[in-house]
């Protein structure tokens, strides 16, 4: 299964870069959200999970004898910084940020499901278990966002109605 191993290692590097990107996105959003305390608190919790996910991926990759990709990590962080910069200028940043976060969670969930299946096919049950654990954490964040989207939207409208220039954050 040399081909399978090659792909699992490649996808682990992709997942590591994805988590580095998520950390940068979350840090930027948390630093700007002021009027949505529940969202900010959940994002802080997820940032801690994301940091742990990145660290667990690093340990997994070390166990497998592979390493992270500095180029992929740097590219992902740059993309996240540009996304954060775009949010600064949006009049409805909290709504667009929620949409982007939910979409990102869906991508992460799919990535970890694929990785878990690939690791199982390779016979690396430890990596498959890790990917399933991380996937559950991503699903919990996506579920939280899904559940809170309506209230976040209504809170945005309430703030915007009162001509609050900070409604977006």
C-alpha positions in Angstrom: 0.0 0.0 0.0 2.8 2.5 -0.7 0.4 4.7 -2.8 -2.2 4.8 0.1 0.5 5.8 2.6 1.7 8.6 0.2 -1.9 10.0 0.0 -2.5 9.7 3.8 0.7 11.6 4.5 -0.2 14.2 1.9 -3.7 14.7 3.3 -2.3 14.9 6.8 -0.1 17.8 5.6 -3.2 19.3 4.0 -5.2 18.9 7.3 -2.3 20.5 9.3 -2.3 23.5 6.9 -6.1 23.7 7.2 -5.9 23.9 11.0 -3.2 26.6 10.7 -5.6 28.5 8.5 -8.5 28.0 10.9 -6.4 29.3 13.8 -5.6 32.5 11.9 -9.2 33.0 10.9 -10.5 32.4 14.4 -8.0 34.7 16.0 -9.0 37.5 13.6 -12.7 37.0 14.2 -12.4 36.8 17.9 -10.3 40.0 18.1 -13.1 41.9 16.2 -16.3 40.5 17.6 -17.5 42.7 20.4 -21.3 42.6 20.4 -21.9 38.9 20.0 -20.5 37.4 23.3 -21.9 33.8 22.8 -20.3 33.6 19.3 -17.0 35.0 20.6 -17.0 32.5 23.5 -17.7 29.6 21.2 -15.0 30.7 18.8 -12.5 31.0 21.7 -13.3 27.4 22.7 -13.0 26.2 19.1 -9.7 28.0 18.8 -8.4 26.0 21.7 -9.7 22.8 20.0 -8.1 23.9 16.7 -4.8 24.4 18.3 -5.0 21.0 19.9 -6.0 19.5 16.6 -3.0 21.0 14.9 -0.7 19.7 17.7 -2.3 16.2 17.6 -1.8 16.1 13.8 1.9 17.0 14.3 2.3 14.2 16.7 0.5 11.8 14.3 2.7 12.9 11.5 5.8 12.5 13.6 4.7 9.0 14.6 4.3 8.2 10.8 7.7 9.6 10.0 6.5 12.5 7.9 6.5 16.2 8.5 4.3 19.3 7.9 4.6 21.4 4.8 5.9 24.9 5.6 4.7 26.1 2.2 1.2 24.7 2.6 1.0 26.2 6.2 2.2 29.6 5.0 -0.1 29.7 2.1 -3.1 28.7 4.3 -2.2 31.4 6.9 -1.9 34.0 4.1 -5.3 33.1 2.7 -6.8 33.4 6.2 -5.2 36.8 6.7 -6.7 38.0 3.5 -10.1 36.6 4.5 -9.8 38.4 7.8 -8.9 41.6 6.1 -11.9 41.3 3.8 -14.2 41.0 6.9 -13.0 44.3 8.3 -14.7 46.2 5.4 -17.9 44.2 5.3 -20.9 46.0 6.8 -22.3 42.6 7.9 -19.1 40.9 9.0 -20.7 38.8 11.7 -23.2 37.3 9.3 -20.6 36.7 6.5 -18.2 35.4 9.1 -20.8 32.9 10.4 -21.5 31.8 6.8 -17.7 31.4 6.1 -17.1 29.6 9.4 -20.0 27.1 8.7 -18.6 26.5 5.2 -15.1 26.0 6.5 -16.4 23.5 9.1 -18.1 21.5 6.4 -14.8 21.3 4.5 -13.0 20.2 7.6 -15.6 17.5 8.3 -15.3 16.1 4.8 -11.5 16.2 5.0 -11.4 14.3 8.2 -13.9 11.7 7.0 -11.8 11.1 3.9 -8.6 10.9 5.9 -10.1 8.5 8.4 -11.3 6.2 5.6 -7.8 6.4 3.9 -6.0 5.7 7.1 -8.3 2.7 7.8 -7.6 1.4 4.3 -3.8 1.7 5.0 -4.3 -0.1 8.3 -3.3 2.8 10.4 -6.1 2.6 13.0 -4.4 5.2 15.3 -4.6 7.9 12.6 -8.1 6.9 11.6 -9.2 7.2 15.3 -7.5 10.7 15.6 -9.3 11.9 12.4 -12.6 10.6 13.7 -12.1 12.4 17.0 -11.2 15.7 15.3 -14.2 15.2 12.9 -16.5 15.0 15.9 -15.1 18.3 17.3 -15.6 20.0 13.9 -19.2 18.6 13.7 -19.9 20.0 17.2 -18.8 23.5 16.0 -20.8 23.2 12.8 -23.9 22.1 14.8 -23.4 25.1 17.2 -23.2 27.5 14.2 -26.2 25.9 12.6 -28.2 26.2 15.7 -27.3 29.8 16.4 -27.4 31.2 12.9 -31.0 32.4 13.2 -30.4 34.2 16.5 -27.1 35.8 15.3 -28.9 37.0 12.2 -31.7 38.5 14.2 -29.3 40.1 16.6 -27.5 41.7 13.7 -30.8 43.1 12.3 -31.7 44.5 15.8 -28.3 46.2 16.0 -28.5 47.4 12.4 -32.0 48.8 12.9 -30.9 51.0 15.7 -28.3 52.5 13.3 -25.5 50.9 15.3 -22.4 51.2 13.2 -20.9 48.4 15.2 -23.7 45.9 14.3 -21.3 44.1 12.0 -19.2 43.1 15.0 
